[in-house]
Amino acid sequence: MFLVVTVLGATDVKAPVGFAGLAIGLVLTLIHLVGIPITNTSVNPARSIGPALFVQGWALQQLWLFILAPLVGAAIAALAYGAIRVPDTIITMPAGERALASEQAQRRNPK
């Protein structure tokens, strides 16, 4: 969930351009540093499927969790991000044209 919230926030229109990779990489690193020692977590379901196919038995019985948990986390993240995100202000065409004209006038006559 935290990874998806970070991706949504870092790639939002309002986010600073060029820093998404840094934010996403740091959160992914933190998830691995905390999760692997505690639960042997796997953030990528494909990384869970491969070893489970070789181990068989108990690994295949637990595989459903490594597929379902990221999907549930992503759904919760989408709902949470939708709730905390400040909506964009819709600018109409006439308002945008007026703003453009005033900006051009300010550039011609700087104070």
Biopython code that builds the backbone (N, CA, C, O; Angstrom):
import numpy as np
from Bio.PDB.StructureBuilder import StructureBuilder

atoms = [
    (1, "MET", "N", (0.819, -1.178, 0.000)),
    (1, "MET", "CA", (0.000, 0.000, 0.000)),
    (1, "MET", "C", (0.873, 1.257, 0.000)),
    (1, "MET", "O", (0.610, 2.192, -0.755)),
    (2, "PHE", "N", (1.915, 1.283, 0.846)),
    (2, "PHE", "CA", (2.759, 2.472, 0.923)),
    (2, "PHE", "C", (3.497, 2.720, -0.391)),
    (2, "PHE", "O", (3.708, 3.869, -0.781)),
    (3, "LEU", "N", (3.882, 1.663, -1.059)),
    (3, "LEU", "CA", (4.559, 1.819, -2.342)),
    (3, "LEU", "C", (3.617, 2.434, -3.374)),
    (3, "LEU", "O", (4.017, 3.339, -4.107)),
    (4, "VAL", "N", (2.393, 1.966, -3.442)),
    (4, "VAL", "CA", (1.441, 2.493, -4.424)),
    (4, "VAL", "C", (1.072, 3.938, -4.094)),
    (4, "VAL", "O", (0.949, 4.758, -5.004)),
    (5, "VAL", "N", (0.891, 4.271, -2.814)),
    (5, "VAL", "CA", (0.616, 5.659, -2.435)),
    (5, "VAL", "C", (1.788, 6.550, -2.841)),
    (5, "VAL", "O", (1.586, 7.670, -3.312)),
    (6, "THR", "N", (3.000, 6.060, -2.661)),
    (6, "THR", "CA", (4.178, 6.833, -3.054)),
    (6, "THR", "C", (4.229, 7.031, -4.560)),
    (6, "THR", "O", (4.529, 8.129, -5.029)),
    (7, "VAL", "N", (3.941, 5.993, -5.318)),
    (7, "VAL", "CA", (3.938, 6.104, -6.778)),
    (7, "VAL", "C", (2.871, 7.095, -7.223)),
    (7, "VAL", "O", (3.134, 7.936, -8.083)),
    (8, "LEU", "N", (1.675, 7.012, -6.655)),
    (8, "LEU", "CA", (0.609, 7.936, -7.029)),
    (8, "LEU", "C", (0.977, 9.370, -6.675)),
    (8, "LEU", "O", (0.741, 10.282, -7.467)),
    (9, "GLY", "N", (1.546, 9.577, -5.503)),
    (9, "GLY", "CA", (1.918, 10.925, -5.096)),
    (9, "GLY", "C", (3.096, 11.479, -5.881)),
    (9, "GLY", "O", (3.103, 12.657, -6.239)),
    (10, "ALA", "N", (4.081, 10.653, -6.148)),
    (10, "ALA", "CA", (5.282, 11.111, -6.848)),
    (10, "ALA", "C", (5.041, 11.380, -8.322)),
    (10, "ALA", "O", (5.773, 12.152, -8.941)),
    (11, "THR", "N", (4.029, 10.756, -8.882)),
    (11, "THR", "CA", (3.741, 10.951, -10.305)),
    (11, "THR", "C", (2.526, 11.841, -10.531)),
    (11, "THR", "O", (2.062, 11.977, -11.663)),
    (12, "ASP", "N", (2.012, 12.439, -9.481)),
    (12, "ASP", "CA", (0.878, 13.350, -9.601)),
    (12, "ASP", "C", (1.302, 14.592, -10.383)),
    (12, "ASP", "O", (2.484, 14.933, -10.429)),
    (13, "VAL", "N", (0.341, 15.253, -10.989)),
    (13, "VAL", "CA", (0.613, 16.461, -11.760)),
    (13, "VAL", "C", (1.238, 17.542, -10.879)),
    (13, "VAL", "O", (2.058, 18.329, -11.352)),
    (14, "LYS", "N", (0.859, 17.583, -9.615)),
    (14, "LYS", "CA", (1.352, 18.616, -8.708)),
    (14, "LYS", "C", (2.734, 18.302, -8.130)),
    (14, "LYS", "O", (3.342, 19.170, -7.504)),
    (15, "ALA", "N", (3.233, 17.106, -8.321)),
    (15, "ALA", "CA", (4.521, 16.711, -7.751)),
    (15, "ALA", "C", (5.667, 17.330, -8.547)),
    (15, "ALA", "O", (5.537, 17.543, -9.752)),
    (16, "PRO", "N", (6.787, 17.620, -7.886)),
    (16, "PRO", "CA", (7.941, 18.158, -8.605)),
    (16, "PRO", "C", (8.441, 17.159, -9.645)),
    (16, "PRO", "O", (8.520, 15.959, -9.381)),
    (17, "VAL", "N", (8.766, 17.652, -10.796)),
    (17, "VAL", "CA", (9.209, 16.801, -11.901)),
    (17, "VAL", "C", (10.640, 16.325, -11.638)),
    (17, "VAL", "O", (11.501, 17.103, -11.227)),
    (18, "GLY", "N", (10.872, 15.053, -11.878)),
    (18, "GLY", "CA", (12.220, 14.510, -11.798)),
    (18, "GLY", "C", (12.584, 13.830, -10.488)),
    (18, "GLY", "O", (13.684, 13.291, -10.365)),
    (19, "PHE", "N", (11.686, 13.842, -9.505)),
    (19, "PHE", "CA", (12.010, 13.248, -8.222)),
    (19, "PHE", "C", (11.223, 11.967, -7.936)),
    (19, "PHE", "O", (11.362, 11.389, -6.858)),
    (20, "ALA", "N", (10.416, 11.526, -8.866)),
    (20, "ALA", "CA", (9.589, 10.342, -8.638)),
    (20, "ALA", "C", (10.450, 9.111, -8.384)),
    (20, "ALA", "O", (10.167, 8.329, -7.476)),
    (21, "GLY", "N", (11.490, 8.938, -9.175)),
    (21, "GLY", "CA", (12.360, 7.771, -9.014)),
    (21, "GLY", "C", (13.027, 7.719, -7.660)),
    (21, "GLY", "O", (13.177, 6.646, -7.076)),
    (22, "LEU", "N", (13.426, 8.870, -7.159)),
    (22, "LEU", "CA", (14.070, 8.930, -5.851)),
    (22, "LEU", "C", (13.093, 8.538, -4.740)),
    (22, "LEU", "O", (13.427, 7.732, -3.872)),
    (23, "ALA", "N", (11.902, 9.102, -4.770)),
    (23, "ALA", "CA", (10.908, 8.794, -3.737)),
    (23, "ALA", "C", (10.503, 7.326, -3.786)),
    (23, "ALA", "O", (10.440, 6.657, -2.755)),
    (24, "ILE", "N", (10.230, 6.832, -4.982)),
    (24, "ILE", "CA", (9.807, 5.440, -5.128)),
    (24, "ILE", "C", (10.928, 4.493, -4.716)),
    (24, "ILE", "O", (10.674, 3.501, -4.032)),
    (25, "GLY", "N", (12.148, 4.780, -5.115)),
    (25, "GLY", "CA", (13.285, 3.935, -4.749)),
    (25, "GLY", "C", (13.526, 3.902, -3.249)),
    (25, "GLY", "O", (13.821, 2.844, -2.693)),
    (26, "LEU", "N", (13.403, 5.058, -2.580)),
    (26, "LEU", "CA", (13.605, 5.089, -1.136)),
    (26, "LEU", "C", (12.527, 4.302, -0.396)),
    (26, "LEU", "O", (12.824, 3.595, 0.566)),
    (27, "VAL", "N", (11.278, 4.422, -0.841)),
    (27, "VAL", "CA", (10.203, 3.669, -0.189)),
    (27, "VAL", "C", (10.372, 2.172, -0.435)),
    (27, "VAL", "O", (10.150, 1.371, 0.473)),
    (28, "LEU", "N", (10.757, 1.789, -1.633)),
    (28, "LEU", "CA", (10.978, 0.370, -1.925)),
    (28, "LEU", "C", (12.136, -0.180, -1.087)),
    (28, "LEU", "O", (12.070, -1.307, -0.598)),
    (29, "THR", "N", (13.184, 0.611, -0.926)),
    (29, "THR", "CA", (14.301, 0.200, -0.072)),
    (29, "THR", "C", (13.846, 0.028, 1.371)),
    (29, "THR", "O", (14.197, -0.956, 2.023)),
    (30, "LEU", "N", (13.069, 0.979, 1.868)),
    (30, "LEU", "CA", (12.565, 0.896, 3.237)),
    (30, "LEU", "C", (11.680, -0.332, 3.429)),
    (30, "LEU", "O", (11.771, -1.010, 4.453)),
    (31, "ILE", "N", (10.829, -0.619, 2.454)),
    (31, "ILE", "CA", (9.966, -1.806, 2.540)),
    (31, "ILE", "C", (10.817, -3.070, 2.645)),
    (31, "ILE", "O", (10.516, -3.956, 3.445)),
    (32, "HIS", "N", (11.875, -3.155, 1.844)),
    (32, "HIS", "CA", (12.741, -4.334, 1.893)),
    (32, "HIS", "C", (13.535, -4.403, 3.192)),
    (32, "HIS", "O", (13.678, -5.477, 3.777)),
    (33, "LEU", "N", (14.052, -3.261, 3.646)),
    (33, "LEU", "CA", (14.852, -3.269, 4.879)),
    (33, "LEU", "C", (14.019, -3.661, 6.096)),
    (33, "LEU", "O", (14.528, -4.310, 7.010)),
    (34, "VAL", "N", (12.764, -3.278, 6.118)),
    (34, "VAL", "CA", (11.902, -3.607, 7.250)),
    (34, "VAL", "C", (11.242, -4.973, 7.061)),
    (34, "VAL", "O", (11.174, -5.767, 7.999)),
    (35, "GLY", "N", (10.760, -5.244, 5.855)),
    (35, "GLY", "CA", (9.955, -6.447, 5.635)),
    (35, "GLY", "C", (10.716, -7.746, 5.533)),
    (35, "GLY", "O", (10.250, -8.768, 6.035)),
    (36, "ILE", "N", (11.868, -7.740, 4.900)),
    (36, "ILE", "CA", (12.594, -8.998, 4.690)),
    (36, "ILE", "C", (13.054, -9.623, 6.008)),
    (36, "ILE", "O", (12.856, -10.823, 6.194)),
    (37, "PRO", "N", (13.660, -8.867, 6.935)),
    (37, "PRO", "CA", (14.071, -9.511, 8.190)),
    (37, "PRO", "C", (12.900, -10.024, 9.028)),
    (37, "PRO", "O", (13.044, -10.993, 9.774)),
    (38, "ILE", "N", (11.759, -9.381, 8.906)),
    (38, "ILE", "CA", (10.622, -9.765, 9.747)),
    (38, "ILE", "C", (9.818, -10.909, 9.135)),
    (38, "ILE", "O", (9.502, -11.881, 9.821)),
    (39, "THR", "N", (9.483, -10.799, 7.847)),
    (39, "THR", "CA", (8.556, -11.770, 7.251)),
    (39, "THR", "C", (9.069, -12.436, 5.976)),
    (39, "THR", "O", (8.333, -13.199, 5.350)),
    (40, "ASN", "N", (10.303, -12.169, 5.580)),
    (40, "ASN", "CA", (10.802, -12.647, 4.280)),
    (40, "ASN", "C", (9.902, -12.175, 3.148)),
    (40, "ASN", "O", (9.623, -12.923, 2.212)),
    (41, "THR", "N", (9.460, -10.960, 3.238)),
    (41, "THR", "CA", (8.483, -10.406, 2.309)),
    (41, "THR", "C", (8.986, -10.397, 0.873)),
    (41, "THR", "O", (10.187, -10.400, 0.606)),
    (42, "SER", "N", (8.044, -10.388, -0.020)),
    (42, "SER", "CA", (8.324, -10.259, -1.440)),
    (42, "SER", "C", (7.380, -9.210, -1.991)),
    (42, "SER", "O", (6.162, -9.389, -1.956)),
    (43, "VAL", "N", (7.924, -8.125, -2.498)),
    (43, "VAL", "CA", (7.093, -7.041, -3.021)),
    (43, "VAL", "C", (6.585, -7.385, -4.419)),
    (43, "VAL", "O", (5.539, -6.889, -4.838)),
    (44, "ASN", "N", (7.307, -8.216, -5.130)),
    (44, "ASN", "CA", (6.951, -8.588, -6.487)),
    (44, "ASN", "C", (6.329, -9.992, -6.483)),
    (44, "ASN", "O", (6.998, -10.961, -6.126)),
    (45, "PRO", "N", (5.051, -10.105, -6.879)),
    (45, "PRO", "CA", (4.427, -11.434, -6.886)),
    (45, "PRO", "C", (5.149, -12.442, -7.779)),
    (45, "PRO", "O", (5.150, -13.636, -7.481)),
    (46, "ALA", "N", (5.754, -11.983, -8.858)),
    (46, "ALA", "CA", (6.488, -12.906, -9.735)),
    (46, "ALA", "C", (7.679, -13.520, -9.007)),
    (46, "ALA", "O", (8.058, -14.658, -9.283)),
    (47, "ARG", "N", (8.264, -12.775, -8.086)),
    (47, "ARG", "CA", (9.381, -13.290, -7.304)),
    (47, "ARG", "C", (8.909, -14.346, -6.307)),
    (47, "ARG", "O", (9.700, -15.181, -5.868)),
    (48, "SER", "N", (7.653, -14.313, -5.955)),
    (48, "SER", "CA", (7.084, -15.326, -5.057)),
    (48, "SER", "C", (6.653, -16.581, -5.811)),
    (48, "SER", "O", (6.761, -17.693, -5.294)),
    (49, "ILE", "N", (6.171, -16.396, -7.017)),
    (49, "ILE", "CA", (5.654, -17.530, -7.801)),
    (49, "ILE", "C", (6.779, -18.480, -8.193)),
    (49, "ILE", "O", (6.627, -19.696, -8.077)),
    (50, "GLY", "N", (7.903, -17.942, -8.654)),
    (50, "GLY", "CA", (9.021, -18.775, -9.104)),
    (50, "GLY", "C", (9.508, -19.750, -8.035)),
    (50, "GLY", "O", (9.512, -20.957, -8.275)),
    (51, "PRO", "N", (9.918, -19.263, -6.863)),
    (51, "PRO", "CA", (10.375, -20.182, -5.826)),
    (51, "PRO", "C", (9.284, -21.142, -5.350)),
    (51, "PRO", "O", (9.570, -22.293, -5.022)),
    (52, "ALA", "N", (8.033, -20.670, -5.313)),
    (52, "ALA", "CA", (6.939, -21.541, -4.856)),
    (52, "ALA", "C", (6.757, -22.719, -5.793)),
    (52, "ALA", "O", (6.439, -23.820, -5.345)),
    (53, "LEU", "N", (6.954, -22.508, -7.088)),
    (53, "LEU", "CA", (6.821, -23.608, -8.045)),
    (53, "LEU", "C", (7.913, -24.659, -7.841)),
    (53, "LEU", "O", (7.673, -25.846, -8.062)),
    (54, "PHE", "N", (9.098, -24.241, -7.426)),
    (54, "PHE", "CA", (10.182, -25.189, -7.201)),
    (54, "PHE", "C", (10.061, -25.895, -5.848)),
    (54, "PHE", "O", (10.360, -27.085, -5.742)),
    (55, "VAL", "N", (9.624, -25.170, -4.821)),
    (55, "VAL", "CA", (9.532, -25.745, -3.481)),
    (55, "VAL", "C", (8.324, -26.668, -3.372)),
    (55, "VAL", "O", (8.381, -27.702, -2.706)),
    (56, "GLN", "N", (7.213, -26.281, -4.042)),
    (56, "GLN", "CA", (5.954, -27.038, -3.979)),
    (56, "GLN", "C", (5.386, -27.019, -2.555)),
    (56, "GLN", "O", (5.786, -26.172, -1.757)),
    (57, "GLY", "N", (4.497, -27.900, -2.227)),
    (57, "GLY", "CA", (3.953, -28.095, -0.878)),
    (57, "GLY", "C", (3.482, -26.827, -0.204)),
    (57, "GLY", "O", (2.599, -26.132, -0.707)),
    (58, "TRP", "N", (4.082, -26.528, 0.948)),
    (58, "TRP", "CA", (3.660, -25.393, 1.767)),
    (58, "TRP", "C", (3.810, -24.072, 1.039)),
    (58, "TRP", "O", (3.022, -23.155, 1.268)),
    (59, "ALA", "N", (4.808, -23.949, 0.160)),
    (59, "ALA", "CA", (5.015, -22.691, -0.566)),
    (59, "ALA", "C", (3.856, -22.421, -1.523)),
    (59, "ALA", "O", (3.402, -21.283, -1.644)),
    (60, "LEU", "N", (3.383, -23.449, -2.194)),
    (60, "LEU", "CA", (2.239, -23.264, -3.090)),
    (60, "LEU", "C", (0.963, -22.975, -2.306)),
    (60, "LEU", "O", (0.100, -22.239, -2.782)),
    (61, "GLN", "N", (0.836, -23.545, -1.116)),
    (61, "GLN", "CA", (-0.341, -23.291, -0.289)),
    (61, "GLN", "C", (-0.403, -21.843, 0.177)),
    (61, "GLN", "O", (-1.495, -21.313, 0.381)),
    (62, "GLN", "N", (0.745, -21.194, 0.349)),
    (62, "GLN", "CA", (0.784, -19.803, 0.802)),
    (62, "GLN", "C", (0.864, -18.797, -0.340)),
    (62, "GLN", "O", (0.826, -17.589, -0.105)),
    (63, "LEU", "N", (0.973, -19.278, -1.560)),
    (63, "LEU", "CA", (1.162, -18.400, -2.711)),
    (63, "LEU", "C", (-0.003, -17.440, -2.920)),
    (63, "LEU", "O", (0.201, -16.312, -3.371)),
    (64, "TRP", "N", (-1.205, -17.864, -2.603)),
    (64, "TRP", "CA", (-2.377, -17.013, -2.802)),
    (64, "TRP", "C", (-2.221, -15.682, -2.074)),
    (64, "TRP", "O", (-2.662, -14.645, -2.572)),
    (65, "LEU", "N", (-1.598, -15.707, -0.902)),
    (65, "LEU", "CA", (-1.429, -14.488, -0.117)),
    (65, "LEU", "C", (-0.489, -13.509, -0.813)),
    (65, "LEU", "O", (-0.717, -12.300, -0.765)),
    (66, "PHE", "N", (0.563, -14.011, -1.458)),
    (66, "PHE", "CA", (1.522, -13.147, -2.134)),
    (66, "PHE", "C", (0.959, -12.563, -3.426)),
    (66, "PHE", "O", (1.525, -11.621, -3.979)),
    (67, "ILE", "N", (-0.146, -13.115, -3.906)),
    (67, "ILE", "CA", (-0.817, -12.566, -5.080)),
    (67, "ILE", "C", (-1.962, -11.641, -4.652)),
    (67, "ILE", "O", (-2.141, -10.566, -5.224)),
    (68, "LEU", "N", (-2.717, -12.053, -3.665)),
    (68, "LEU", "CA", (-3.881, -11.283, -3.229)),
    (68, "LEU", "C", (-3.487, -10.036, -2.433)),
    (68, "LEU", "O", (-4.102, -8.984, -2.610)),
    (69, "ALA", "N", (-2.493, -10.126, -1.573)),
    (69, "ALA", "CA", (-2.123, -9.003, -0.706)),
    (69, "ALA", "C", (-1.718, -7.748, -1.496)),
    (69, "ALA", "O", (-2.161, -6.658, -1.134)),
    (70, "PRO", "N", (-0.907, -7.843, -2.544)),
    (70, "PRO", "CA", (-0.592, -6.629, -3.308)),
    (70, "PRO", "C", (-1.822, -6.018, -3.991)),
    (70, "PRO", "O", (-1.926, -4.798, -4.113)),
    (71, "LEU", "N", (-2.739, -6.860, -4.428)),
    (71, "LEU", "CA", (-3.956, -6.342, -5.058)),
    (71, "LEU", "C", (-4.826, -5.596, -4.053)),
    (71, "LEU", "O", (-5.354, -4.526, -4.353)),
    (72, "VAL", "N", (-4.971, -6.160, -2.872)),
    (72, "VAL", "CA", (-5.749, -5.504, -1.815)),
    (72, "VAL", "C", (-5.041, -4.224, -1.372)),
    (72, "VAL", "O", (-5.690, -3.197, -1.176)),
    (73, "GLY", "N", (-3.737, -4.274, -1.214)),
    (73, "GLY", "CA", (-2.969, -3.090, -0.834)),
    (73, "GLY", "C", (-3.091, -1.976, -1.856)),
    (73, "GLY", "O", (-3.209, -0.806, -1.492)),
    (74, "ALA", "N", (-3.063, -2.331, -3.135)),
    (74, "ALA", "CA", (-3.205, -1.322, -4.192)),
    (74, "ALA", "C", (-4.593, -0.694, -4.171)),
    (74, "ALA", "O", (-4.731, 0.512, -4.374)),
    (75, "ALA", "N", (-5.617, -1.502, -3.929)),
    (75, "ALA", "CA", (-6.981, -0.964, -3.857)),
    (75, "ALA", "C", (-7.128, -0.021, -2.667)),
    (75, "ALA", "O", (-7.735, 1.043, -2.790)),
    (76, "ILE", "N", (-6.579, -0.401, -1.523)),
    (76, "ILE", "CA", (-6.632, 0.462, -0.339)),
    (76, "ILE", "C", (-5.841, 1.752, -0.591)),
    (76, "ILE", "O", (-6.270, 2.833, -0.186)),
    (77, "ALA", "N", (-4.704, 1.638, -1.250)),
    (77, "ALA", "CA", (-3.888, 2.815, -1.558)),
    (77, "ALA", "C", (-4.629, 3.768, -2.488)),
    (77, "ALA", "O", (-4.581, 4.983, -2.299)),
    (78, "ALA", "N", (-5.310, 3.226, -3.486)),
    (78, "ALA", "CA", (-6.067, 4.082, -4.412)),
    (78, "ALA", "C", (-7.181, 4.817, -3.676)),
    (78, "ALA", "O", (-7.404, 6.004, -3.915)),
    (79, "LEU", "N", (-7.872, 4.129, -2.793)),
    (79, "LEU", "CA", (-8.928, 4.780, -2.010)),
    (79, "LEU", "C", (-8.347, 5.835, -1.070)),
    (79, "LEU", "O", (-8.888, 6.935, -0.958)),
    (80, "ALA", "N", (-7.253, 5.503, -0.401)),
    (80, "ALA", "CA", (-6.628, 6.445, 0.532)),
    (80, "ALA", "C", (-6.097, 7.670, -0.205)),
    (80, "ALA", "O", (-6.272, 8.799, 0.254)),
    (81, "TYR", "N", (-5.457, 7.451, -1.334)),
    (81, "TYR", "CA", (-4.909, 8.581, -2.093)),
    (81, "TYR", "C", (-6.025, 9.461, -2.639)),
    (81, "TYR", "O", (-5.905, 10.686, -2.657)),
    (82, "GLY", "N", (-7.097, 8.842, -3.081)),
    (82, "GLY", "CA", (-8.246, 9.619, -3.543)),
    (82, "GLY", "C", (-8.849, 10.463, -2.435)),
    (82, "GLY", "O", (-9.371, 11.548, -2.691)),
    (83, "ALA", "N", (-8.782, 9.970, -1.201)),
    (83, "ALA", "CA", (-9.351, 10.707, -0.066)),
    (83, "ALA", "C", (-8.446, 11.852, 0.382)),
    (83, "ALA", "O", (-8.947, 12.888, 0.819)),
    (84, "ILE", "N", (-7.121, 11.689, 0.285)),
    (84, "ILE", "CA", (-6.220, 12.718, 0.788)),
    (84, "ILE", "C", (-5.765, 13.704, -0.280)),
    (84, "ILE", "O", (-5.245, 14.771, 0.046)),
    (85, "ARG", "N", (-5.952, 13.365, -1.529)),
    (85, "ARG", "CA", (-5.490, 14.237, -2.617)),
    (85, "ARG", "C", (-6.376, 15.467, -2.727)),
    (85, "ARG", "O", (-7.602, 15.373, -2.675)),
    (86, "VAL", "N", (-5.742, 16.614, -2.877)),
    (86, "VAL", "CA", (-6.480, 17.857, -3.076)),
    (86, "VAL", "C", (-6.835, 17.949, -4.559)),
    (86, "VAL", "O", (-5.950, 17.876, -5.412)),
    (87, "PRO", "N", (-8.117, 18.108, -4.872)),
    (87, "PRO", "CA", (-8.498, 18.122, -6.289)),
    (87, "PRO", "C", (-7.926, 19.339, -7.017)),
    (87, "PRO", "O", (-7.728, 20.405, -6.434)),
    (88, "ASP", "N", (-7.674, 19.143, -8.287)),
    (88, "ASP", "CA", (-7.180, 20.228, -9.126)),
    (88, "ASP", "C", (-8.283, 21.252, -9.340)),
    (88, "ASP", "O", (-9.468, 20.920, -9.353)),
    (89, "THR", "N", (-7.873, 22.499, -9.508)),
    (89, "THR", "CA", (-8.816, 23.543, -9.852)),
    (89, "THR", "C", (-9.009, 23.498, -11.355)),
    (89, "THR", "O", (-8.041, 23.526, -12.115)),
    (90, "ILE", "N", (-10.232, 23.430, -11.772)),
    (90, "ILE", "CA", (-10.519, 23.389, -13.207)),
    (90, "ILE", "C", (-10.490, 24.812, -13.741)),
    (90, "ILE", "O", (-11.224, 25.679, -13.265)),
    (91, "ILE", "N", (-9.645, 25.044, -14.723)),
    (91, "ILE", "CA", (-9.518, 26.371, -15.319)),
    (91, "ILE", "C", (-10.246, 26.344, -16.654)),
    (91, "ILE", "O", (-9.956, 25.526, -17.528)),
    (92, "THR", "N", (-11.191, 27.253, -16.788)),
    (92, "THR", "CA", (-11.937, 27.332, -18.041)),
    (92, "THR", "C", (-11.072, 28.000, -19.104)),
    (92, "THR", "O", (-10.065, 28.630, -18.780)),
    (93, "MET", "N", (-11.454, 27.866, -20.352)),
    (93, "MET", "CA", (-10.692, 28.448, -21.456)),
    (93, "MET", "C", (-10.606, 29.975, -21.349)),
    (93, "MET", "O", (-9.515, 30.524, -21.502)),
    (94, "PRO", "N", (-11.713, 30.679, -21.093)),
    (94, "PRO", "CA", (-11.596, 32.150, -20.970)),
    (94, "PRO", "C", (-10.697, 32.578, -19.810)),
    (94, "PRO", "O", (-9.937, 33.537, -19.939)),
    (95, "ALA", "N", (-10.776, 31.874, -18.677)),
    (95, "ALA", "CA", (-9.927, 32.225, -17.534)),
    (95, "ALA", "C", (-8.459, 31.972, -17.860)),
    (95, "ALA", "O", (-7.592, 32.752, -17.467)),
    (96, "GLY", "N", (-8.181, 30.898, -18.568)),
    (96, "GLY", "CA", (-6.809, 30.601, -18.967)),
    (96, "GLY", "C", (-6.260, 31.634, -19.929)),
    (96, "GLY", "O", (-5.096, 32.022, -19.829)),
    (97, "GLU", "N", (-7.090, 32.086, -20.862)),
    (97, "GLU", "CA", (-6.650, 33.118, -21.808)),
    (97, "GLU", "C", (-6.385, 34.443, -21.098)),
    (97, "GLU", "O", (-5.422, 35.138, -21.423)),
    (98, "ARG", "N", (-7.237, 34.796, -20.126)),
    (98, "ARG", "CA", (-7.008, 36.026, -19.369)),
    (98, "ARG", "C", (-5.713, 35.919, -18.567)),
    (98, "ARG", "O", (-4.942, 36.877, -18.505)),
    (99, "ALA", "N", (-5.471, 34.772, -17.958)),
    (99, "ALA", "CA", (-4.259, 34.586, -17.176)),
    (99, "ALA", "C", (-3.030, 34.655, -18.068)),
    (99, "ALA", "O", (-2.009, 35.226, -17.683)),
    (100, "LEU", "N", (-3.126, 34.075, -19.261)),
    (100, "LEU", "CA", (-2.006, 34.102, -20.191)),
    (100, "LEU", "C", (-1.698, 35.534, -20.604)),
    (100, "LEU", "O", (-0.534, 35.931, -20.656)),
    (101, "ALA", "N", (-2.736, 36.310, -20.898)),
    (101, "ALA", "CA", (-2.529, 37.699, -21.301)),
    (101, "ALA", "C", (-1.879, 38.507, -20.179)),
    (101, "ALA", "O", (-0.976, 39.302, -20.440)),
    (102, "SER", "N", (-2.321, 38.317, -18.943)),
    (102, "SER", "CA", (-1.732, 39.069, -17.828)),
    (102, "SER", "C", (-0.290, 38.628, -17.573)),
    (102, "SER", "O", (0.547, 39.451, -17.203)),
    (103, "GLU", "N", (0.006, 37.359, -17.763)),
    (103, "GLU", "CA", (1.375, 36.886, -17.585)),
    (103, "GLU", "C", (2.279, 37.471, -18.656)),
    (103, "GLU", "O", (3.405, 37.873, -18.365)),
    (104, "GLN", "N", (1.805, 37.523, -19.872)),
    (104, "GLN", "CA", (2.605, 38.108, -20.948)),
    (104, "GLN", "C", (2.857, 39.589, -20.697)),
    (104, "GLN", "O", (3.947, 40.089, -20.976)),
    (105, "ALA", "N", (1.859, 40.292, -20.172)),
    (105, "ALA", "CA", (2.028, 41.711, -19.863)),
    (105, "ALA", "C", (3.061, 41.894, -18.754)),
    (105, "ALA", "O", (3.860, 42.829, -18.800)),
    (106, "GLN", "N", (3.050, 41.008, -17.757)),
    (106, "GLN", "CA", (4.032, 41.107, -16.673)),
    (106, "GLN", "C", (5.445, 40.847, -17.181)),
    (106, "GLN", "O", (6.396, 41.462, -16.698)),
    (107, "ARG", "N", (5.591, 39.968, -18.121)),
    (107, "ARG", "CA", (6.928, 39.676, -18.664)),
    (107, "ARG", "C", (7.459, 40.835, -19.505)),
    (107, "ARG", "O", (8.664, 41.083, -19.543)),
    (108, "ARG", "N", (6.552, 41.540, -20.177)),
    (108, "ARG", "CA", (6.974, 42.680, -20.974)),
    (108, "ARG", "C", (7.383, 43.862, -20.092)),
    (108, "ARG", "O", (8.309, 44.604, -20.420)),
    (109, "ASN", "N", (6.678, 44.026, -18.968)),
    (109, "ASN", "CA", (6.925, 45.157, -18.083)),
    (109, "ASN", "C", (7.295, 44.667, -16.688)),
    (109, "ASN", "O", (6.489, 44.801, -15.767)),
    (110, "PRO", "N", (8.484, 44.105, -16.502)),
    (110, "PRO", "CA", (8.838, 43.631, -15.155)),
    (110, "PRO", "C", (9.029, 44.820, -14.208)),
    (110, "PRO", "O", (9.480, 45.891, -14.615)),
    (111, "LYS", "N", (8.685, 44.611, -12.971)),
    (111, "LYS", "CA", (8.785, 45.688, -11.983)),
    (111, "LYS", "C", (10.163, 45.765, -11.385)),
    (111, "LYS", "O", (10.421, 46.617, -10.535)),
]
sb = StructureBuilder()
sb.init_structure("model")
sb.init_model(0)
sb.init_chain("A")
sb.init_seg("    ")
for serial, (resi, resn, name, xyz) in enumerate(atoms, 1):
    if name == "N":
        sb.init_residue(resn, " ", resi, " ")
    sb.init_atom(name, np.array(xyz, "f"), 0.0, 1.0, " ", f" {name:<3s}", serial, name[0])
structure = sb.get_structure()
